[in-house]
Amino acid sequence: MRQGNGILTNRQRRLAWLGFLLAAAQAPVSAKLVADSSWLFSLCVALMVATVIIADDAARRQPAEARSRD
């Protein structure tokens, strides 16, 4: 049984992980340094990128035959 392809290429997946890590690291730093709640934007971006990475994982774990039937 072959693994299915994800929605991201390998390069896009690496960039998504990098973007997630940078946004997730920026949120607590900006929360400490800035008085307003603008750090929530970094947190929301990190959560959206994490959702795309999780969707890509789910698509990669499906067998190739199951994706071709859909």
C-alpha positions as CSV (number, residue, x, y, z in Angstrom):
1,M,0.0,0.0,0.0
2,R,1.5,3.3,-1.1
3,Q,1.3,6.5,0.9
4,G,-0.7,9.3,-0.6
5,N,0.8,12.7,-1.5
6,G,0.1,15.6,0.7
7,I,-1.3,19.0,-0.2
8,L,2.2,20.6,0.2
9,T,5.4,19.8,-1.5
10,N,8.4,19.0,0.6
11,R,9.8,22.5,0.2
12,Q,6.5,24.1,1.2
13,R,6.2,21.8,4.1
14,R,9.6,22.8,5.4
15,L,8.7,26.5,5.0
16,A,5.4,25.9,6.8
17,W,7.3,24.4,9.7
18,L,9.7,27.3,9.7
19,G,6.8,29.8,9.6
20,F,5.1,28.0,12.4
21,L,8.1,28.0,14.6
22,L,8.9,31.7,14.0
23,A,5.3,32.8,14.6
24,A,5.0,30.6,17.7
25,A,8.3,32.0,19.1
26,Q,7.3,35.6,18.3
27,A,4.1,35.5,20.3
28,P,5.5,35.2,23.8
29,V,8.3,37.6,23.0
30,S,6.0,40.3,21.7
31,A,3.6,39.7,24.6
32,K,6.4,40.5,27.0
33,L,7.7,43.5,25.1
34,V,4.5,45.2,23.8
35,A,1.7,46.5,26.1
36,D,-1.2,45.9,23.7
37,S,-2.6,42.5,22.6
38,S,-1.0,42.4,19.2
39,W,0.7,39.2,20.1
40,L,-2.6,37.4,19.5
41,F,-2.1,38.0,15.8
42,S,1.1,35.9,15.9
43,L,-0.7,33.2,17.8
44,C,-3.5,33.1,15.3
45,V,-1.1,32.9,12.4
46,A,0.8,30.0,14.1
47,L,-2.4,28.2,14.7
48,M,-3.5,28.6,11.0
49,V,-0.1,27.3,9.8
50,A,-0.3,24.4,12.2
51,T,-3.8,23.5,10.8
52,V,-2.3,23.3,7.3
53,I,0.5,21.1,8.5
54,I,-1.9,18.8,10.2
55,A,-4.1,18.6,7.1
56,D,-1.0,17.8,5.0
57,D,-0.1,15.0,7.5
58,A,-3.6,13.5,7.2
59,A,-3.5,13.6,3.4
60,R,0.0,12.0,3.4
61,R,-1.2,9.1,5.7
62,Q,-4.1,8.1,3.5
63,P,-3.4,5.3,1.1
64,A,-3.0,6.4,-2.5
65,E,-5.9,4.2,-3.6
66,A,-8.3,5.9,-1.2
67,R,-7.5,9.4,-2.5
68,S,-7.9,8.4,-6.2
69,R,-11.4,7.2,-5.5
70,D,-12.5,10.5,-4.0
